[in-house]
Amino acid sequence: MAVFTSKDDNSVGETIAGSNNNPVKSTVNKYLRNGGSQANSYKYLRFAYAGTGLEDQYMIDVWHSQFLNCTTAVYNTKMIQ
């Protein structure tokens, strides 16, 4: 399992120097973005406090993943165009 979270989130891993232990939901940052030309499957991921947790331009296949306190969990750019 991979965890993508704020530097201020001390709930997993080691505490990062400068962390204030008070994570807040972002409105701008993207944690994982696929800008390539191949569709992917995403499994066993945890996104917390992201502006956009996962961005992909092709059909997204997401399994067994968590999105916590994210402004946008999954954003599919292909569907917008």
LUMZA-988419 format. One record per residue (C-alpha): x, z, y. Coordinates in steps of 0.1 Angstrom, whole numbers, padded with zeros to 4 digits, always signed. Example, Ala and Ser with C-alpha at 12.3 -4.5 7.8 and 13.67 -1.06 7.14 Angstrom:
2
+0123+0078-0045/+0137+0071-0011/
//
This chain:
81
+0000+0000+0000/+0012-0008+0035/+0003+0012+0065/+0002-0003+0101/-0004+0024+0127/+0004+0037+0162/+0038+0053+0169/+0018+0084+0179/+0001+0087+0146/+0019+0114+0126/-0005+0114+0097/+0018+0092+0075/+0055+0088+0072/+0081+0104+0094/+0075+0114+0129/+0089+0089+0154/+0110+0103+0183/+0088+0102+0214/+0056+0105+0195/+0030+0126+0213/+0009+0131+0181/-0022+0118+0199/-0029+0082+0188/-0054+0062+0208/-0072+0030+0199/-0055+0000+0215/-0073-0030+0230/-0044-0054+0231/-0019-0052+0202/-0021-0071+0169/-0006-0055+0138/-0006-0085+0114/-0010-0122+0124/-0008-0153+0103/-0001-0183+0124/+0010-0205+0096/-0008-0233+0078/-0016-0215+0045/-0045-0192+0037/-0036-0158+0024/-0051-0129+0005/-0045-0094+0019/-0046-0064-0004/-0040-0027-0001/-0034-0025+0036/-0044+0003+0061/-0047-0005+0098/-0052+0023+0123/-0055+0023+0161/-0050-0015+0165/-0064-0038+0191/-0067-0064+0163/-0058-0052+0128/-0055-0086+0111/-0056-0121+0127/-0057-0153+0106/-0067-0189+0114/-0078-0197+0079/-0104-0182+0055/-0094-0146+0051/-0096-0128+0018/-0093-0090+0023/-0094-0066-0006/-0090-0028-0009/-0080-0023+0027/-0090+0002+0055/-0095-0004+0092/-0096+0029+0111/-0101+0032+0149/-0094-0005+0155/-0110-0024+0184/-0113-0055+0161/-0107-0052+0124/-0104-0089+0114/-0103-0119+0137/-0106-0154+0123/-0094-0179+0150/-0105-0209+0130/-0142-0199+0131/-0140-0197+0169/-0128-0232+0176/
//
